[in-house]
Amino acid sequence: MLGAGRIGARRAELLAAMPEVDEVVLGNRSPARAEAVAGRHPKVRALPLEAALEEPVEAAVVCLASSEHLSALRRLLPRGLPVLCEKPLGLTLAETEEAIALARRGRGLQVGFQRRFDPGYRAARELVSSGRLGTIYSISMVSLDHEITPEGFIPSSGGIFRDLLIHDLDVARWLTGGEIATVTAYATVRVDERFRRHRDADTVSVLAVMEDGLPVTIRASRHDPVGHDVRMELLGSRDSVAVGWSSRTPIRPLDPGGAPPDRPYASFLDRFEAAFRAETAAFVRFALGQEANPCPPESSLKALQAALACERSMVSGGPVEVGSVGDGPVRP
C-alpha cells in the first residue's frame, strides 16, 4: 500500500478490515502519516516509502501523487504483482501506454475509477445497457469539490481535466459502451488565483459528443460552499433518472417546500464511501484470481486522451476530435 493521504489512508483501513488480508504494509514519504494510520489498525504496518516498495507483498495499491504513479508501477508490475492504481496511470499518453505494456507482462493492473462501483452509477449503466431508458437523448454530469484544492497538490495533479474530469469522461464511455468523438471545452479561474499561478483552471464546462451523436455535458468546479457534489442526469425516451440526488446532496432548493440538505457530503470519500469499499473488495478478488479485472488499464488511456482533447479545445476555442489527439504541451 503506497500513499497515506486521504485516499491511501482509507484504502488501508478498508483492506485491513477484510478477512482475506493478513497484513497491510503502508508506505509514505511522510512516515508520521503512515504511522498514524498504523496506530489505529493492528493489521497495518508503517514503513518509509522506499522500504515499502521493496517489501515481499502479494499485491499492491498505489495512491501516490499522479506524477508518481508510473515510477511506482515500473517497480511493482515487473515483480508480477496485481496492482490497483488510482487514476490516471500517467499524465501523458506515452506514460499510460508504458504502464499498460508493463501490466500485460504481469498479473494485471486495475485503474481506480471508483464511480464505476457507485450503486447509483451502476444502476444507471444497467438501465442504459438493458434499454429500459429507451433512446438516450442527453446526459449531464456535475463534479464539484467542496474544499478548495490545496496549492501544493496542483502542480503534480496534471490539471483539472486530467485530475477531475477524467472521472466524468470515463463514465461517459463506461455508461454508454461507446467512444467520445469530439469535445468542446471552456475553462477559467473563478475560485482562487492559486490555479492561475500553476497554469490550471478551477471552473470548466465541457460538451462531449459520443460517436452516435449523444450529447454529454459536464460542468465542474474546485469549490462548492455547501458540500461535495457529484451527480448525473439521464434523459431517455422511456424514462428520466438521476444519480447522486438524496437528502445529502449539497444544493439548497428555493422552491416552496424544498428542504436544505441534511449532512451534505463533506468530501469525495464521504460521497463515494460505498464505491471505494466495493472497488477495494473487487481488487482483492481480482488479486486472488477470483474475478476478472473490473477496470482494465486501457480505460485510463481512453479517458486521458479525451482529457487532453479538452485541454486542446480550451486553447483553440472549438471542438476537437478525440481520436486525433496525441501528447504535447497545450496548457496555456
C-alpha positions, -999 to 999 in steps of 0.1 A, spaced: 0 0 0 17 32 -12 4 66 0 -11 77 33 -31 107 20 -68 107 23 -74 80 -3 -44 60 8 -54 60 44 -90 50 36 -78 22 13 -55 9 40 -84 9 65 -107 -9 41 -80 -35 33 -72 -40 70 -109 -48 77 -111 -76 51 -106 -112 64 -88 -121 32 -60 -96 40 -34 -107 66 -14 -75 67 -12 -41 51 22 -26 46 17 12 43 45 33 28 45 71 26 71 98 21 59 112 55 65 83 79 44 101 106 13 100 84 17 62 78 24 56 114 -8 75 124 -29 51 102 -10 21 116 -16 32 151 -54 29 145 -53 -5 129 -33 -36 142 -31 -51 107 -14 -20 92 24 -18 94 41 16 85 73 19 65 92 46 46 81 47 10 113 32 -4 112 3 21 75 -4 13 83 -7 -24 108 -35 -17 86 -55 7 77 -91 -4 39 -84 -7 13 -103 -27 -5 -73 -42 -1 -35 -42 -22 -4 -42 -8 29 -55 -23 61 -40 6 85 -46 5 118 -64 -4 114 -100 30 124 -112 45 95 -92 22 67 -104 43 55 -133 76 54 -113 59 31 -87 43 9 -114 77 4 -130 89 -12 -98 58 -31 -89 44 -46 -121 77 -63 -133 75 -83 -100 43 -99 -112 22 -82 -86 -15 -74 -92 -18 -36 -87 -47 -12 -81 -35 23 -91 -55 55 -87 -62 74 -119 -45 85 -140 -19 58 -146 3 85 -162 0 122 -170 7 116 -207 -4 91 -233 32 77 -235 33 72 -198 0 54 -198 9 32 -227 41 22 -209 20 13 -178 -3 -8 -200 27 -26 -215 41 -34 -181 7 -47 -169 5 -71 -199 37 -88 -188 25 -91 -152 -7 -102 -134 -27 -72 -142 -34 -36 -134 -68 -22 -121 -75 15 -125 -91 35 -97 -122 48 -114 -143 45 -83 -175 59 -98 -179 26 -117 -185 10 -83 -210 35 -70 -245 20 -66 -262 48 -84 -238 49 -114 -240 11 -117 -279 12 -117 -277 38 -144 -255 17 -165 -278 -13 -161 -307 9 -173 -288 21 -203 -275 -14 -213 -309 -31 -209 -326 -5 -230 -351 4 -202 -344 41 -207 -351 38 -244 -332 61 -267 -309 83 -246 -315 119 -255 -289 135 -233 -266 130 -202 -255 158 -179 -228 155 -152 -217 177 -123 -184 174 -104 -180 200 -76 -153 198 -50 -163 210 -15 -129 223 -3 -106 243 -25 -77 223 -37 -45 228 -16 -19 247 -36 7 220 -30 -14 194 -49 -20 214 -80 15 212 -98 15 173 -96 -22 168 -104 -20 172 -142 -47 199 -142 -84 199 -137 -92 178 -169 -66 151 -162 -73 150 -125 -111 157 -120 -129 155 -153 -111 123 -163 -137 106 -140 -167 120 -159 -151 112 -193 -145 76 -182 -181 74 -170 -194 86 -204 -176 57 -221 -184 31 -195 -220 41 -192 -228 42 -229 -205 15 -242 -194 39 -269 -165 63 -276 -163 101 -273 -159 115 -308 -154 152 -300 -151 176 -271 -156 213 -268 -143 227 -235 -142 261 -218 -121 267 -187 -115 297 -165 -103 308 -130 -133 318 -108 -123 304 -74 -87 312 -65 -56 327 -81 -36 297 -70 -48 278 -100 -37 305 -124 -3 306 -108 1 269 -118 -14 273 -153 -46 255 -142 -83 263 -141 -108 258 -114 -141 261 -133 -149 242 -166 -177 233 -189 -175 206 -215 -197 193 -243 -187 158 -252 -204 142 -282 -204 104 -284 -198 86 -317 -236 81 -321 -243 118 -316 -254 116 -280 -245 149 -262 -229 147 -228 -225 179 -208 -201 182 -179 -196 211 -155 -171 212 -127 -156 235 -101 -129 232 -75 -152 247 -48 -188 243 -36 -195 261 -4 -223 237 6 -205 203 1 -191 178 -23 -215 174 -52 -211 147 -78 -243 137 -97 -256 128 -131 -289 130 -150 -300 109 -179 -330 117 -202 -343 89 -223 -374 82 -245 -388 59 -218 -376 74 -185 -357 102 -169 -333 93 -140 -308 109 -117 -277 97 -98 -264 114 -67 -296 130 -56 -305 124 -20 -312 143 12 -274 148 15 -270 163 -20 -253 197 -13 -277 221 -30 -303 243 -15 -337 244 -33 -355 276 -35 -389 262 -45 -417 262 -19 -415 230 2 -378 225 -7 -356 214 22 -319 222 27 -296 192 26 -292 170 56 -255 165 65 -242 175 30 -213 153 16 -181 168 30 -156 152 7 -152 127 -22 -145 100 3 -178 108 20 -197 109 -13 -182 77 -26 -178 57 6 -198 27 -8 -179 29 -41 -144 29 -25 -155 0 -4 -168 -20 -33 -139 -12 -55 -113 -22 -29 -131 -55 -24 -132 -61 -61 -95 -56 -63 -89 -82 -36 -110 -107 -55 -91 -98 -87 -57 -102 -69 -68 -136 -56 -77 -147 -91 -114 -150 -83 -127 -124 -107 -116 -107 -140 -101 -72 -139 -131 -49 -133 -114 -18 -146 -86 -26 -171 -58 0 -177 -69 7 -213 -98 26 -199 -73 51 -184 -57 57 -218 -91 65 -235 -102 88 -207 -68 106 -207 -70 111 -244 -104 128 -240 -90 149 -212 -61 160 -234 -86 168 -262 -104 191 -236 -72 209 -230 -67 215 -267 -103 227 -271 -97 251 -242 -69 267 -261 -84 266 -296 -119 276 -286 -136 250 -307 -144 213 -309 -115 188 -310 -117 152 -323 -106 129 -295 -91 103 -318 -67 128 -333 -51 139 -300 -16 129 -290 9 142 -264 22 177 -264 22 209 -244 -12 225 -245 -20 241 -212 -19 279 -215 
